[in-house]
Amino acid sequence: MSASSRPSLKLYDSLTKQTGVVEPRTAGELSVYVCGPTVYNFVHVGNARPYWVGQVLQRFVTRRLGWNVRLVVNITDVDDKIYRRAREEGVGSRELAARYGQAYTADTDRLGLGRPDVEPLATETIPQIIALIEELEQRGLAYASGGDVYFRVAAFDGYGELSGQRVEDLVAGARIEPGEAKESPPDFALWKGTKPDEDVSWPSPWGPGRPGWHIECSAMARAHLGDGFDVHGGGLDLVFPHHENERAQSEGAGARPFTRRWLHNGMLRLADEKMSKSTGNVERLRDALDRAGRETLLAFFAGASYRMPIDYHERALEQAAAVAERFREALRNARRYARSGVGADAGIATVGSDAAIAFDAALADDLDTPAALAVLHGLAGELNAAVAGGDADPRAVAEAADSLRDALWVLGLHTLDPGAAVAALPAEIVALAEERDRARAARDFARSDELRDEIARHGYVVRDTPQGFELVQRDASS
């Protein structure tokens, strides 16, 4: 598909409440930040949904639209919940966060979608956090009190526009907790002085302590994407107070806009209630993967609009498993037919010639994965009919199967193709990818980005999987 014929990417913006064409800060490059987990426990299957949204957006935009995408997904590894859980388990908070952070990486690796370009830790961003708080102090938007630092909500014009909250209602409905020294109840903590039962702290201009949750994401997004990046994603439950406070902090420090578009996914519901680690109303991601398998889970996510809530139950998983199996069977039959040589004398008849265009149009329209799946179901049906008829040219069947596999790759479901031929990769591209692997392992993200861009200039997209890197050739017109 030529660049001129590619569809325009449209996404819904939670701030404007409108779907519009995405115009990146830099043409041909999309910068995306997705809020990752607070690692005080194993992640649940609902936590995988924003991770999936970010990865599918990156896969679609890079592979099908030909843009470069920088995807950042943070890990919050210092937080009240981590201190509390560490005390319950009788271990240090750093040890607990490292353990559950590693478990999160291992569990999301099993989704087979690869890793984000950068996964910053809050504890690695303390200098940038302190600098951002100092900027807010200088602008009169933050004040120190009793070893803590608070954001002055009433001083930020536009607070509440993202979530629909009214400052006067927050003042009336909020209260000041014991130990807090706020000017006003809605003010929130940017820095928290060390408490006697907290085992880790950092020096700061306001005394030893650690950052508040909201300022962590503002600083990490700024550090890795700069001000005014393109898309900020996360679960709908983060709109208030987390994303409202992020926006206030970052724009208060001069980043206007903080992000060009807010992308929020709906919640997974278990027994009619939102999944929540804090209430125990969960199924752990690792348990869901053990029970249902990655392809079933990915098909389950793709079967609903990312913006809508989705009910997680056995029947829904059975339906998703049937969807995956239908694609697997169509591809298996197509590969067998293509190898058999049946119908070799027939003229090359096109099979599913418009499917790629329709698939891309569906995903470009606010990541409409249900519509995209419907297109692929139609292509699978055409493949089945061509094989059953026995008079289709094997080359046309193989090409249509390749098209189906390539589209499924965007959704992480390309592994349903049991017999796809893998072309030999150029040695120089493999060498670049191996060097990038080493740079990532050393957390040299600047060098890793340089190598990723170099690989892209050679016409390949590099993705990270549990088994190592994956190289996918771009469309020739990319």
C-alpha positions in Angstrom: 0.0 0.0 0.0 1.5 3.4 -1.0 1.9 6.1 1.6 -0.8 8.2 -0.2 -3.4 5.5 0.0 -2.9 4.7 3.7 -5.9 5.7 5.9 -5.5 8.6 8.4 -5.2 7.5 12.0 -8.1 8.6 14.1 -8.3 8.2 17.9 -10.8 9.3 20.5 -9.6 11.9 23.0 -10.9 11.7 26.5 -10.3 15.5 27.0 -12.2 16.8 24.0 -14.6 13.9 23.9 -14.2 13.7 20.2 -12.6 11.3 17.7 -10.2 13.1 15.3 -7.2 12.6 13.0 -4.0 12.2 14.9 -1.4 14.8 13.8 1.9 13.8 15.4 4.2 16.4 16.9 6.8 15.2 14.4 5.5 14.0 11.0 5.8 10.2 10.7 6.7 9.6 14.3 4.3 8.8 17.1 5.2 9.2 20.8 3.1 7.2 23.2 3.1 6.9 27.0 1.0 4.3 28.8 0.7 4.1 32.5 2.0 0.8 33.7 1.5 -1.1 37.0 2.4 -0.4 40.6 4.3 -3.5 41.5 3.1 -4.5 44.9 1.4 -7.8 43.8 1.0 -10.0 40.7 -0.7 -8.1 37.8 -4.2 -9.3 37.0 -5.7 -10.0 33.5 -7.3 -6.5 33.5 -3.8 -4.9 33.8 -2.9 -6.6 30.5 -5.5 -4.6 28.6 -3.7 -1.2 28.5 -0.5 -3.0 27.8 -2.3 -4.7 24.8 -3.7 -1.4 23.6 -0.3 0.2 23.6 1.3 -2.7 21.8 -1.4 -3.0 19.1 -1.3 0.8 18.5 2.5 0.5 18.0 2.2 -2.6 15.8 -0.4 -1.1 13.6 1.2 2.3 13.2 4.7 0.9 12.4 3.8 -2.0 10.2 0.7 -0.7 8.4 1.1 3.1 8.4 4.8 3.2 8.1 5.5 5.6 11.0 8.1 5.2 13.7 6.6 4.8 17.2 8.3 5.3 20.6 6.3 3.5 23.2 7.0 4.1 26.9 5.3 2.1 29.6 6.4 2.9 33.2 6.7 0.8 36.3 5.8 2.4 39.6 8.2 0.8 42.1 7.8 3.2 45.1 4.3 3.8 46.5 2.3 3.6 49.7 0.9 0.2 48.6 4.5 -1.2 48.1 5.5 0.0 51.6 2.4 -1.5 53.1 2.7 -4.9 51.3 6.4 -5.1 52.2 5.6 -4.7 55.9 2.9 -7.4 55.6 5.4 -9.8 54.0 8.3 -8.9 56.2 10.6 -7.8 53.4 12.2 -4.6 52.3 10.2 -2.4 49.9 12.9 -2.5 47.2 13.0 -6.3 47.4 9.3 -6.6 47.1 9.0 -4.1 44.2 11.8 -5.9 42.3 10.2 -9.3 42.8 6.8 -8.2 41.5 8.3 -6.1 38.8 10.1 -9.1 37.5 6.9 -11.1 37.7 5.1 -8.4 35.7 7.7 -8.5 33.0 7.6 -12.3 32.9 3.8 -12.4 32.7 3.4 -9.8 30.0 6.2 -11.4 28.0 4.0 -14.4 27.7 1.5 -12.3 25.7 4.0 -12.5 22.9 3.5 -8.8 22.0 7.1 -7.8 22.7 8.3 -5.1 25.1 7.9 -1.4 25.0 10.8 0.7 23.8 11.4 2.1 27.3 10.1 0.8 30.7 11.3 3.4 33.1 11.3 2.9 36.9 10.1 5.6 39.2 13.1 5.0 41.4 15.4 5.7 38.5 13.7 9.1 37.9 14.1 10.8 41.3 16.4 13.6 40.1 13.9 14.6 37.3 11.0 14.3 39.8 12.7 16.7 42.2 13.5 19.1 39.4 9.9 19.2 38.3 8.6 19.8 41.8 11.1 22.7 42.1 9.7 24.2 38.9 6.2 24.1 40.3 7.4 25.7 43.5 9.0 28.6 41.5 5.7 29.1 39.6 3.7 29.2 42.8 1.9 26.0 42.1 3.5 23.9 44.8 4.3 24.6 48.5 6.2 22.8 51.2 4.6 22.0 54.5 5.9 19.7 57.3 8.4 17.9 55.1 5.8 17.3 52.4 5.2 19.2 49.2 1.7 19.8 47.8 0.3 20.9 44.5 -1.9 24.0 44.9 -5.0 22.9 42.9 -6.8 26.2 43.1 -3.9 27.9 41.4 -4.1 25.8 38.2 -6.7 27.1 35.8 -8.4 24.2 34.0 -8.2 21.7 36.8 -11.0 19.1 36.3 -11.4 19.5 32.5 -10.2 16.0 31.8 -12.3 14.2 34.4 -15.3 16.6 34.6 -14.6 17.4 38.3 -15.3 20.8 39.7 -12.8 22.3 42.2 -15.5 23.7 44.4 -17.1 20.3 44.7 -13.8 18.7 45.5 -13.3 21.3 48.3 -16.7 20.6 49.7 -16.4 16.8 49.5 -12.8 16.3 50.5 -11.2 16.3 53.9 -7.7 16.7 55.2 -6.3 13.4 56.6 -4.4 13.3 60.0 -0.8 14.3 59.5 -1.4 16.3 56.3 -0.7 20.1 56.4 -2.5 21.2 53.2 -3.8 24.6 52.4 -6.9 23.1 50.9 -8.4 19.6 50.8 -8.1 18.9 47.1 -4.3 19.7 47.1 -2.3 16.5 46.5 1.2 15.4 47.5 4.1 15.8 45.1 6.7 14.8 47.7 6.1 12.9 50.9 8.4 13.2 53.9 9.8 9.9 55.2 7.6 8.1 57.8 9.0 6.0 60.6 7.7 2.7 59.0 9.2 3.4 55.5 12.5 1.8 54.8 13.6 3.7 51.7 13.9 7.4 51.1 15.8 10.0 49.0 17.4 13.3 50.0 15.6 16.4 48.7 15.4 20.2 49.2 12.5 19.5 51.6 14.1 16.7 53.6 14.3 13.0 53.1 11.3 11.4 51.5 9.9 10.0 48.2 7.7 11.1 45.4 3.9 11.0 45.2 2.4 8.7 42.6 1.2 11.4 40.2 4.4 13.3 39.8 6.3 10.1 39.0 4.5 9.7 35.7 4.8 13.3 34.7 8.5 13.2 35.2 9.0 9.8 33.4 6.9 10.9 30.4 8.8 14.2 30.2 12.2 12.4 30.5 11.6 10.0 27.7 9.1 11.8 25.4 9.5 15.5 26.1 6.7 18.0 26.5 3.7 17.8 24.2 4.0 14.2 23.2 1.3 12.6 21.1 -0.7 10.0 23.0 -1.1 9.2 26.7 -2.9 5.9 27.5 -4.1 4.0 30.5 -7.1 2.5 32.1 -10.3 4.5 32.5 -10.0 4.2 36.2 -6.9 6.5 36.1 -8.7 9.5 34.7 -9.3 10.9 38.2 -7.3 11.6 40.1 -4.1 10.3 38.5 -4.3 11.7 35.0 -6.1 14.8 36.1 -3.2 15.5 38.5 -0.6 14.5 35.9 -2.0 17.0 33.5 -2.1 19.8 36.1 1.5 19.2 37.2 2.9 19.0 33.7 1.0 21.9 32.2 1.6 23.9 35.3 5.3 23.5 34.6 4.8 24.8 31.1 4.1 21.7 29.0 1.0 22.9 27.1 -0.4 20.6 26.1 1.1 17.8 28.3 -0.1 15.3 25.7 -2.0 15.9 22.5 -4.5 13.0 23.1 -5.7 11.0 26.1 -6.5 7.4 25.2 -8.4 5.4 27.9 -9.4 1.8 27.8 -12.4 0.4 29.5 -12.2 -1.9 32.5 -12.5 -5.7 32.6 -15.4 -6.8 34.8 -15.5 -10.0 36.9 -18.9 -10.8 38.4 -20.2 -7.4 37.3 -17.4 -5.6 39.2 -14.3 -3.9 38.0 -11.2 -6.0 38.5 -9.1 -4.5 41.3 -6.0 -5.8 43.1 -6.9 -3.8 46.2 -10.3 -5.6 46.6 -9.1 -9.0 45.6 -11.6 -9.2 42.7 -9.1 -10.5 40.2 -7.8 -13.3 38.1 -4.0 -13.1 37.9 -2.6 -12.7 34.4 -0.4 -15.7 34.8 -3.3 -17.9 35.9 -5.4 -16.7 32.9 -2.5 -17.5 30.6 -2.1 -21.0 32.1 -5.8 -21.7 31.8 -6.8 -20.1 28.5 -3.5 -19.5 26.6 -2.2 -16.3 25.1 -4.0 -16.6 21.7 -7.3 -16.9 23.4 -6.7 -13.9 25.6 -5.5 -11.8 22.7 -8.6 -12.8 20.6 -10.7 -11.9 23.7 -9.2 -8.4 23.9 -9.6 -7.9 20.2 -13.3 -8.9 20.2 -14.3 -5.7 21.9 -13.7 -2.0 21.4 -10.8 -0.9 23.6 -12.9 2.0 25.0 -15.7 -0.3 26.3 -15.9 -2.3 29.5 -15.6 -6.0 28.8 -17.0 -8.9 30.8 -14.5 -11.6 31.6 -16.0 -15.0 32.1 -15.7 -18.6 30.9 -18.2 -18.3 28.0 -16.4 -15.2 26.6 -13.1 -17.1 26.7 -14.6 -20.1 24.9 -15.9 -17.8 22.2 -12.5 -16.2 21.9 -10.8 -19.7 21.7 -13.2 -20.6 18.8 -12.3 -17.4 17.0 -8.6 -18.2 17.2 -9.2 -21.8 16.1 -11.1 -20.7 13.1 -8.1 -18.6 11.9 -5.7 -21.5 12.7 -7.8 -24.0 10.7 -8.2 -21.6 7.7 -4.4 -21.0 7.6 -3.6 -24.7 8.1 -5.9 -25.6 5.1 -4.5 -22.8 3.0 -0.9 -23.8 3.6 -1.6 -27.4 2.9 -3.4 -26.5 -0.4 -0.6 -24.2 -1.5 2.0 -26.9 -1.0 -0.2 -29.5 -2.8 -0.1 -27.9 -6.2 -3.8 -28.6 -6.7 -5.2 -26.1 -9.3 -1.8 -25.2 -10.5 -3.0 -24.8 -14.0 -5.6 -22.2 -13.1 -5.1 -18.6 -13.8 -4.1 -16.5 -10.7 -7.4 -15.5 -9.2 -7.3 -13.0 -6.4 -8.4 -14.2 -3.0 -9.3 -11.5 -0.4 -7.8 -8.7 -2.5 -9.5 -5.9 -0.6 -9.1 -7.4 2.9 -5.8 -5.6 3.7 -7.4 -2.2 2.8 -10.5 -2.9 4.9 -8.4 -4.2 7.8 -6.3 -1.1 7.9 -9.3 1.2 7.5 -10.9 -0.5 10.5 -7.9 -0.1 12.8 -7.2 3.4 11.6 -10.7 4.3 12.9 -10.0 4.5 16.6 -8.5 1.0 16.7 -11.7 -0.7 15.9 -10.5 -4.3 16.5 -14.0 -5.9 16.3 -14.4 -4.5 12.7 -10.9 -5.6 11.9 -11.6 -9.1 13.1 -14.8 -9.2 11.0 -12.6 -8.4 7.9 -10.3 -11.2 8.8 -13.2 -13.6 9.3 -14.3 -12.7 5.8 -10.8 -13.4 4.4 -10.6 -16.7 6.3 -14.0 -17.6 4.7 -12.7 -16.8 1.3 -9.6 -19.0 1.9 -11.8 -21.9 3.0 -14.0 -21.5 0.0 -11.1 -21.4 -2.4 -9.6 -24.5 -0.9 -12.9 -26.4 -0.9 -13.5 -25.5 -4.5 -10.1 -27.0 -5.5 -9.6 -24.8 -8.6 -7.9 -21.8 -7.1 -4.3 -21.2 -8.0 -2.0 -22.2 -5.1 0.0 -19.0 -5.5 -3.2 -16.9 -4.9 -4.1 -19.0 -1.9 -0.5 -18.6 -0.5 -0.6 -14.9 -1.0 -4.0 -14.5 0.7 -2.7 -16.7 3.6 0.3 -14.4 3.9 -2.0 -11.4 4.0 -4.1 -12.9 6.8 -1.0 -13.8 8.8 0.4 -10.2 8.3 -2.8 -8.7 9.6 -3.0 -11.1 12.5 0.5 -10.0 13.5 -0.8 -6.6 14.3 -3.1 -8.3 16.9 -0.3 -10.7 18.1 -2.1 -13.6 16.6 0.3 -14.4 13.8 1.3 -17.6 15.7 -1.9 -19.1 14.5 -0.3 -19.7 11.2 1.3 -23.1 11.4 3.2 -23.1 8.2 4.3 -19.6 7.2 7.6 -19.5 5.5 10.2 -17.3 7.2 12.5 -15.5 4.8 16.2 -15.5 5.6 17.2 -12.2 7.3 20.2 -10.2 6.1 23.1 -10.8 8.4 23.8 -7.0 8.8 20.2 -6.5 10.1 20.5 -9.3 12.5 23.8 -7.9 13.8 22.2 -4.5 14.4 19.3 -6.2 16.3 21.7 -8.1 18.4 23.7 -4.9 19.3 20.4 -3.3 20.2 19.5 -6.2 22.5 22.8 -5.7 24.3 22.1 -1.9 24.6 18.7 -2.6 26.1 20.1 -5.1 28.6 22.6 -2.4 29.7 19.7 0.1 29.9 21.4 2.3 27.3 18.1 3.4 25.8 19.7 6.2 23.7 21.9 3.7 21.8 19.0 1.3 21.6 16.9 4.0 19.9 19.7 4.8 17.5 19.9 1.1 16.5 16.2 0.8 16.2 16.1 3.8 13.8 19.0 2.3 11.8 17.2 -1.0 11.4 14.1 1.0 10.3 16.1 2.8 7.7 16.9 -0.7 6.3 13.2 -1.5 6.0 12.6 -3.6 9.1 10.6 -3.2 12.4 12.3 -4.7 15.4 10.2 -6.0 18.3 11.2 -7.6 21.6 9.7 -11.0 22.6 10.4 -13.5 25.4 12.4 -15.6 22.9 14.5 -12.6 21.8 14.1 -10.0 19.1 11.7 -10.3 16.2 12.4 -8.6 12.8 9.5 -7.8 10.5 10.0 -6.4 7.1 8.0 -3.2 6.4 5.8 -2.9 3.3 8.0 -2.0 0.3 6.2 1.4 0.2 6.9 2.3 3.8 
